[in-house]
Amino acid sequence: MLRRLTVKNLAIVEDLTLELSEGLTVITGETGAGKSILVDAVTLLAGGRGSSELVRDGAERLLVAAEFDADGGARAILEEAGLPVSSTILVRRELSADGRGRAFVEDEPASVRTLAKLGERLVAIQGQNSELELADRHAALDLLDAFAGAGSQREATAESARVWGAANDALESLEQSRRDRAARLDAIGFQIREIEEAAPDAKEEEELSAERGRLLHADRIRRAGQAALEALSEGEGSAADRLGEAARAFAELASIDPRERSGLEEAEELKRRIADLAAVARDGAARVESDPDRLTAIESRLEKLARLKRKYKVSPSEALELLEKLRAERAELSNFEDALERRRAEEARARDAYLAAARVLSARRKAGAPRFSAAIEKELAGLAMEKAKLRVALTPVEESPRAAGLETAVFLFAPNPGEAEKPLEKIASGGELSRLQLAIRCVAAGKTRGGRTLVFDEVDAGIGGATAEVVGRKLRLLARHDQVLCVTHVPQIAALAARHFQAEKHERGGRTIAAVWELSGKDRIAEIARMLAGEKVPETAVKHAKALLEAAGE
């Protein structure tokens, strides 16, 4: 859901911020006041095409930014792109006057492609000026599957497609290796011998590096140990000598005053600890000796391990895993015909499993498509499109490990009797497209995932009166499932909104500037009355506006 939208220097919009909420929100205003500019802003945030022509004259750049609630799918997209993940998503896009653009997610640079993937998850723009979502090659199939309750069948098909694809790739790889089998066996044999000869061990490198450090600094270690030993016990005025004097003094004090016995005991304990520490220093100094031959052997061994890491780009523990894989591949190539037969059997089983799952999905689709089409046509009838026909057409595709199954789907539309069905993006007008999208969304509401922001631009084109009220009620019903933003000129729709914003343009300093603010109370009544009557608003229009709002409240 879209929580906040900020727009700066986009066309006639200089600087505005809208705080939004769930439910149905409408934006009204006179033609050219900047209503559809807000749709352009959301389109840019959803990865739409940008142009320097959108930048306000005289400005260096435009900026649009938004805060969305993030669902699991959106967070997965962020993780895949290596971007920060949280419960909200901050999206920002900038376009400069020279045509250069930048995109950001959570203030981290992002590609427009990532914005587009997020946009598919967060926003759907429905309208005559939008890139038609329903024309997308996946949209009809996704909506049909949701309507038909085929979610589990689709997941099973996608998983079996993944398994078949992997089995198919493995078989093709093995079949291709037939040509260079001998060369590959030689190469594998050499790699196995090289790794076995290196005999990498996960802990060895760390231990050898530590020993190398000790041998390189053997003289320093001996000098430091000897210095510590002399300071502790063997040098003139050592700690042991001074502590002995202190112990004798405490013994004399204790003989006079028994309360000083604790001081004597502590002094004796310190003498024992100094003796232990001196032994550690003596052992440390004696343990390390210069050994050029051992140092050379360690250097040679570490270099061999380093060459192995550079060549195969693996750690010592990963080198052991690679060794096992190479041995398995050698065994497979050494028994090529058996391996080939096994891979063919695996591929055949995976293919059969995929076809079984995909056919179950196909049956669910074929049963659901007529019901889905009929439900949409019923919705269209209430939107002043009684004679329009819309059909979800399924087309088989060639068998392959395709996650979406064995067919594609497209919406075919005939707006009037006697006209041939055509893909709806090729035949529907702008107003018809908006109402088609509304009808399909209403049918799919509650079956598809909710929580997206649906933007309807000019959904009321070519309608009025009772039909407009039906459209408004459908929008409000849809807003129970998704957040709905609607640009409208129709008062019956505006009256049914939970929130109402008005766009208006004015001049300042010789420049035209658009402003948008939320209406309530008398201001909202006045705007709906203006929509009813035009520039001159009679008292009857005000009464009608009040009646529309009262009816909407009921």
C-alpha positions in Angstrom: 0.0 0.0 0.0 1.2 3.5 -0.9 1.6 5.6 2.3 3.3 8.8 1.1 3.9 10.3 -2.3 6.3 13.2 -2.9 6.5 15.0 -6.3 8.9 17.8 -7.2 9.3 19.6 -10.6 7.1 17.2 -12.6 5.4 19.2 -15.3 3.3 21.9 -13.6 3.8 20.4 -10.1 6.5 22.2 -8.2 6.5 20.6 -4.8 3.8 18.5 -3.1 3.5 15.6 -0.7 0.4 13.5 -0.2 -0.2 11.3 2.9 -2.4 8.4 1.8 -4.3 5.5 3.5 -6.3 2.4 2.7 -9.7 2.4 1.0 -10.9 4.4 -1.9 -9.2 7.8 -2.5 -10.3 10.1 -5.4 -8.6 13.1 -7.0 -10.8 15.6 -8.7 -10.2 19.0 -10.4 -10.7 20.8 -13.7 -9.0 19.5 -16.8 -5.3 20.4 -16.9 -5.2 21.0 -13.1 -2.6 18.2 -12.6 -4.6 15.2 -11.6 -3.1 12.8 -14.1 0.4 14.1 -13.3 0.1 12.2 -10.0 -0.6 9.1 -12.1 2.6 9.9 -14.1 4.5 10.1 -10.8 3.4 6.7 -9.7 4.1 5.3 -13.1 7.8 6.5 -12.8 8.1 4.9 -9.4 6.8 1.6 -10.8 9.6 1.6 -13.4 7.7 3.4 -16.2 9.5 5.1 -19.0 11.0 8.5 -18.1 11.6 11.5 -20.4 13.3 14.8 -19.9 10.1 16.4 -21.2 8.5 15.7 -17.9 10.9 18.0 -16.1 9.4 21.3 -15.2 10.7 24.2 -17.3 13.6 25.9 -15.6 14.2 23.1 -13.1 17.4 21.0 -13.2 15.7 17.7 -12.3 12.4 16.2 -11.2 12.0 13.9 -8.2 9.3 11.5 -7.3 9.4 9.5 -4.1 7.1 7.1 -2.2 6.8 5.0 0.9 5.1 1.6 0.4 4.2 -1.1 2.9 6.3 -4.2 1.9 4.8 -7.7 1.6 6.8 -10.9 1.4 7.1 -10.8 -2.4 8.5 -7.3 -2.4 11.0 -8.1 0.3 12.2 -11.1 -1.7 12.8 -8.8 -4.7 14.9 -6.6 -2.5 16.9 -9.5 -1.1 17.5 -10.8 -4.7 18.8 -7.3 -5.7 21.0 -7.1 -2.6 19.0 -4.1 -1.2 18.1 -3.3 2.4 14.9 -5.1 3.6 12.4 -3.7 6.0 8.6 -3.5 6.6 8.4 -0.4 4.4 10.0 0.4 1.1 11.3 3.9 0.2 11.5 4.4 -3.5 12.9 7.4 -5.2 13.5 8.3 -8.9 15.1 11.3 -10.4 15.3 12.6 -14.0 17.5 15.5 -15.0 16.7 18.1 -17.8 19.5 16.5 -20.0 17.7 13.1 -19.9 19.8 11.3 -17.4 18.1 9.4 -14.6 18.7 7.7 -11.3 16.7 5.3 -9.1 17.0 4.5 -5.4 15.5 2.0 -3.1 16.0 2.7 0.6 18.6 5.4 -0.5 20.7 2.7 -2.2 21.2 3.0 -6.0 18.9 0.6 -7.9 18.2 -0.2 -11.5 15.0 0.8 -13.2 14.5 -2.9 -13.9 14.4 -3.5 -10.1 11.9 -0.7 -9.8 9.8 -2.3 -12.5 9.9 -5.7 -10.6 8.8 -3.9 -7.4 6.2 -2.0 -9.3 4.6 -5.3 -10.6 4.3 -6.3 -7.0 3.2 -3.0 -5.4 1.2 -1.1 -8.0 -1.2 -1.7 -10.9 -2.0 1.4 -13.1 -5.3 1.0 -14.9 -6.2 3.5 -17.5 -6.1 4.8 -21.0 -2.7 6.5 -20.5 -1.0 3.6 -18.7 1.0 0.7 -20.1 -1.8 -1.9 -20.1 -1.2 -4.4 -17.4 -3.8 -6.8 -18.8 -1.9 -7.0 -22.1 1.1 -8.5 -20.2 1.6 -12.1 -21.4 1.4 -13.4 -17.9 -1.5 -11.3 -16.6 -4.5 -13.3 -18.0 -3.1 -16.6 -16.9 -2.3 -15.3 -13.4 -5.8 -13.9 -13.0 -7.5 -17.0 -14.4 -5.5 -19.3 -12.0 -6.4 -17.1 -9.1 -10.1 -17.2 -10.0 -10.1 -20.9 -10.6 -8.3 -21.6 -7.3 -5.4 -23.3 -9.1 -2.7 -22.0 -6.8 -1.5 -25.3 -5.5 -1.7 -26.9 -9.0 0.4 -24.0 -10.4 3.0 -24.4 -7.6 3.2 -28.2 -8.3 3.6 -27.5 -12.0 6.4 -24.9 -11.4 8.3 -27.2 -9.1 8.0 -30.2 -11.5 9.1 -27.9 -14.3 12.2 -27.0 -12.3 13.0 -30.7 -11.7 12.5 -31.6 -15.4 14.6 -28.7 -16.5 17.4 -29.7 -14.3 17.2 -33.4 -15.4 17.0 -32.2 -19.1 20.1 -30.0 -18.6 22.0 -32.9 -17.0 21.1 -35.2 -19.8 22.1 -32.7 -22.5 25.4 -32.1 -20.8 26.2 -35.8 -20.6 25.3 -36.3 -24.3 27.5 -33.4 -25.3 30.4 -34.9 -23.4 30.3 -38.0 -25.6 32.3 -36.1 -28.3 35.1 -35.1 -26.0 34.8 -37.9 -23.4 38.4 -39.0 -23.7 39.7 -35.5 -23.3 37.4 -34.8 -20.4 38.5 -38.0 -18.7 42.2 -36.9 -19.1 41.4 -33.5 -17.7 39.5 -34.9 -14.8 42.2 -37.3 -14.0 44.8 -34.6 -14.0 42.6 -32.4 -11.7 42.0 -35.3 -9.3 45.7 -36.1 -9.1 46.6 -32.4 -8.5 44.1 -32.1 -5.7 45.0 -35.4 -4.1 48.7 -34.5 -4.3 48.0 -31.2 -2.6 45.9 -33.2 0.0 44.2 -30.0 1.4 43.0 -30.0 4.9 40.7 -27.5 6.4 42.8 -26.7 9.5 46.3 -27.3 8.0 46.6 -23.8 6.3 45.8 -22.0 9.6 48.2 -24.1 11.6 51.1 -23.8 9.0 50.6 -20.0 8.9 50.9 -19.8 12.6 54.1 -21.9 12.7 55.6 -19.9 9.8 55.1 -16.8 11.8 56.9 -18.3 14.8 59.8 -19.4 12.7 60.1 -16.1 10.9 60.3 -14.3 14.3 62.3 -17.0 16.3 65.0 -14.6 17.4 62.5 -12.0 18.5 60.6 -14.7 20.5 63.8 -15.9 22.2 64.9 -12.3 23.1 61.4 -11.4 24.4 61.2 -14.7 26.5 64.7 -14.1 27.9 63.9 -10.5 28.8 60.8 -11.6 30.6 62.7 -14.3 32.4 65.3 -11.9 33.7 62.7 -9.4 34.8 60.8 -12.1 36.6 63.5 -14.2 38.3 67.0 -14.3 36.9 68.1 -10.7 36.5 69.5 -8.5 39.2 66.7 -6.8 41.1 64.2 -9.2 39.6 60.5 -9.4 40.6 61.2 -12.7 42.5 64.0 -11.0 44.5 61.9 -8.0 45.5 58.9 -10.1 46.4 61.2 -12.2 48.6 62.2 -9.1 50.5 58.6 -8.1 50.7 57.6 -11.5 52.1 60.3 -11.3 54.8 59.1 -7.9 55.8 55.5 -9.1 56.1 56.7 -12.1 58.1 58.3 -9.7 60.6 55.1 -7.6 60.8 53.1 -10.8 61.3 55.3 -11.8 64.2 54.5 -8.5 65.9 50.9 -8.2 64.8 49.0 -11.4 63.7 46.5 -9.2 61.7 49.3 -8.7 59.2 49.3 -12.4 58.4 47.1 -11.9 55.3 49.8 -9.7 53.7 52.4 -12.4 54.2 50.1 -15.0 52.6 49.4 -12.7 49.6 53.2 -12.1 49.2 53.8 -15.9 49.2 51.1 -16.4 46.6 52.6 -13.8 44.4 56.0 -15.5 44.7 54.5 -18.8 43.4 52.7 -17.0 40.5 55.9 -15.2 39.5 57.7 -18.6 39.5 55.0 -20.1 37.3 55.2 -17.1 34.9 59.0 -17.3 34.8 58.7 -21.0 33.8 56.3 -20.0 31.0 58.9 -17.5 29.7 61.7 -20.0 30.0 59.7 -22.6 28.0 58.7 -20.1 25.4 62.2 -19.0 24.7 63.5 -22.5 24.7 60.7 -23.9 22.5 61.5 -21.8 19.4 64.7 -22.4 17.4 65.6 -21.1 14.0 65.0 -23.9 11.4 65.6 -22.7 7.8 64.8 -26.1 6.4 61.4 -26.3 8.2 60.6 -22.7 7.2 61.3 -23.5 3.6 59.1 -26.6 3.7 56.3 -24.6 5.2 56.6 -21.9 2.6 56.5 -24.5 -0.1 53.5 -26.2 1.3 51.6 -22.9 1.7 52.4 -21.9 -1.9 51.0 -25.2 -3.1 47.8 -24.6 -1.3 47.6 -21.1 -2.6 48.1 -22.3 -6.2 45.2 -24.7 -5.7 43.0 -22.0 -4.3 43.9 -19.6 -7.2 43.4 -22.3 -9.9 40.1 -23.8 -8.7 38.8 -20.7 -6.7 38.0 -22.9 -3.7 39.0 -23.1 0.0 40.7 -26.2 1.3 37.4 -27.6 2.6 35.7 -26.8 -0.7 38.6 -28.4 -2.6 37.7 -31.7 -0.9 34.1 -31.3 -2.0 35.3 -30.6 -5.6 37.4 -33.7 -5.4 34.4 -35.8 -4.6 32.4 -34.3 -7.5 35.3 -34.9 -9.9 35.6 -38.5 -8.8 31.8 -39.0 -9.3 32.1 -37.4 -12.8 35.0 -39.7 -13.7 33.0 -42.7 -12.6 30.1 -41.6 -14.7 32.2 -41.0 -17.8 34.1 -44.3 -17.3 30.7 -46.1 -17.4 29.2 -43.8 -20.0 26.5 -45.9 -21.4 25.2 -46.9 -18.0 25.3 -43.2 -16.9 23.5 -42.1 -20.1 20.8 -44.7 -19.6 20.3 -43.6 -16.0 20.1 -39.9 -17.0 17.6 -40.7 -19.7 15.4 -42.6 -17.3 15.6 -39.7 -14.8 14.7 -37.2 -17.5 11.8 -39.3 -18.6 10.4 -39.7 -15.1 10.8 -35.9 -14.5 9.0 -35.2 -17.8 6.1 -37.6 -17.0 5.8 -36.0 -13.5 5.7 -32.5 -15.1 3.1 -33.5 -17.7 0.9 -35.1 -15.0 1.0 -31.9 -12.9 0.6 -29.6 -15.9 -2.5 -31.5 -17.2 -4.2 -31.2 -13.8 -3.5 -27.5 -14.0 -4.8 -27.3 -17.6 -8.0 -29.1 -16.6 -8.6 -26.6 -13.8 -8.0 -23.7 -16.2 -10.3 -25.1 -18.9 -13.1 -25.5 -16.3 -12.5 -22.0 -14.9 -12.1 -20.0 -18.1 -15.8 -20.0 -19.1 -16.9 -19.1 -15.5 -14.3 -16.4 -15.4 -15.4 -14.9 -18.7 -19.1 -15.0 -17.7 -18.4 -13.3 -14.4 -16.5 -10.5 -16.2 -19.3 -10.0 -18.7 -21.7 -9.8 -15.9 -19.6 -7.0 -14.3 -19.4 -5.2 -17.7 -23.2 -5.2 -18.0 -23.4 -3.1 -14.9 -20.8 -0.7 -16.4 -22.8 0.3 -19.5 -21.1 -2.3 -21.6 -24.1 -4.7 -21.8 -23.3 -5.9 -25.4 -19.6 -6.3 -24.9 -18.1 -9.8 -24.9 -14.9 -10.8 -23.3 -13.4 -14.3 -23.3 -10.3 -15.8 -21.8 -8.8 -17.8 -24.6 -6.3 -20.6 -23.9 -3.7 -21.6 -26.5 -1.6 -24.8 -26.1 2.2 -24.5 -26.3 4.8 -27.0 -27.2 5.8 -29.3 -24.4 8.7 -28.0 -22.4 9.7 -27.5 -18.8 7.6 -24.3 -18.6 6.7 -23.2 -15.1 3.4 -21.7 -16.3 2.1 -24.9 -17.7 1.0 -26.2 -21.1 -0.9 -23.1 -22.4 -0.9 -19.4 -22.6 -4.0 -17.1 -22.0 -5.2 -13.9 -23.5 -8.2 -11.7 -23.0 -10.2 -11.5 -26.3 -12.7 -8.6 -26.5 -15.6 -7.7 -28.8 -17.2 -4.3 -27.7 -20.2 -4.6 -30.1 -22.3 -7.4 -31.5 -21.0 -8.7 -34.9 -17.4 -7.5 -34.3 -14.6 -10.1 -34.3 -12.9 -10.9 -31.1 -9.4 -9.3 -30.8 -6.9 -8.9 -28.0 -8.3 -6.2 -25.9 -5.3 -3.8 -26.1 -5.9 -3.8 -29.9 -9.6 -3.0 -29.9 -10.7 -1.3 -26.7 -10.8 2.5 -26.3 -9.3 4.3 -23.3 -12.6 4.4 -21.4 -13.4 0.8 -22.2 -10.0 -0.3 -21.0 -10.4 1.3 -17.7 -13.9 -0.3 -17.2 -12.6 -3.6 -18.4 -9.8 -3.5 -15.9 -12.2 -2.5 -13.2 -14.6 -5.4 -14.1 -11.7 -7.9 -14.1 -10.3 -6.6 -10.8 -13.8 -6.9 -9.2 -14.1 -10.5 -10.3 -10.6 -11.3 -9.1 -10.9 -9.4 -5.8 -10.5 -11.7 -2.8 -8.9 -14.4 -5.0 -5.7 -12.6 -6.0 -3.2 -11.4 -3.4 -4.4 -8.2 -1.8 -2.7 -5.0 -0.5 -1.6 -3.6 -3.8 -2.2 0.0 -4.9 -4.6 0.1 -7.9 -4.6 3.4 -9.8 -7.6 4.1 -12.0 -7.1 7.0 -14.4 -10.3 8.3 -16.2 -12.3 5.2 -15.4 -15.4 7.3 -15.8 -14.7 8.3 -19.5 -17.9 8.2 -21.5 -20.3 7.3 -18.6 -22.6 9.2 -16.2 -25.6 9.0 -14.1 -26.6 5.6 -12.7 -23.6 3.9 -14.5 -21.2 6.3 -12.8 -22.7 5.3 -9.4 -22.3 1.6 -10.2 -18.6 2.3 -11.1 -18.1 4.1 -7.8 -19.7 1.3 -5.8 -17.5 -1.2 -7.5 -14.4 0.9 -6.8 -15.4 1.1 -3.2 -16.0 -2.6 -3.0 -12.6 -3.2 -4.6 -11.0 -0.9 -2.0 -11.8 -3.5 0.7 -9.2 -5.7 -0.9 -6.7 -3.2 -2.3 -5.9 0.4 -1.9 -7.6 2.3 -4.8 -6.6 5.7 -6.1 -9.0 7.1 -8.8 -8.7 10.2 -10.9 -12.3 11.2 -11.8 -14.6 13.9 -13.2 -17.8 12.2 -12.0 -19.4 13.5 -8.8 -21.2 10.1 -8.1 -17.8 8.4 -7.9 -16.2 11.2 -5.9 -19.0 11.1 -3.3 -18.3 7.4 -2.6 -14.6 7.9 -1.7 -13.3 7.6 1.9 -10.8 10.4 1.1 -11.1 13.2 -1.5 -8.3 15.3 -2.8 -8.6 18.3 -5.2 -6.1 19.4 -7.8 -6.0 23.0 -8.8 -3.6 25.2 -10.7 -2.8 28.8 -10.1 -0.2 31.4 -11.3 2.7 32.6 -9.2 5.4 34.8 -10.5 4.2 34.3 -14.0 4.4 30.5 -13.7 1.6 28.0 -13.5 1.7 25.7 -10.4 -0.5 22.8 -9.5 -1.5 22.2 -5.9 -3.3 19.3 -4.3 -5.0 19.2 -0.9 -7.5 17.1 0.9 -11.2 18.2 1.1 -13.6 17.7 3.9 -16.8 19.2 5.2 -18.1 22.3 3.3 -15.1 22.3 0.9 -15.9 18.7 -0.3 -19.6 19.6 -0.7 -18.5 22.7 -2.8 -16.2 20.6 -5.1 -18.9 17.9 -5.7 -21.4 20.7 -6.4 -18.9 22.2 -8.9 -18.6 18.8 -10.6 -22.4 18.6 -10.8 -23.1 22.1 -12.1 -19.9 23.6 -13.6 -18.4 27.0 -13.0 -21.7 28.6 -11.6 -23.0 26.5 -8.8 -26.7 26.9 -7.9 -28.2 26.0 -4.5 -29.8 22.9 -6.1 -26.3 21.6 -7.0 -25.2 22.1 -3.4 -28.3 20.2 -2.1 -27.6 17.4 -4.6 -24.0 17.2 -3.5 -25.1 16.9 0.2 -27.5 14.1 -0.9 -24.8 12.2 -2.7 -22.5 12.3 0.3 -25.3 11.3 2.7 -26.3 8.4 0.4 -22.6 7.3 0.2 -22.4 7.4 4.0 -25.5 5.2 4.3 
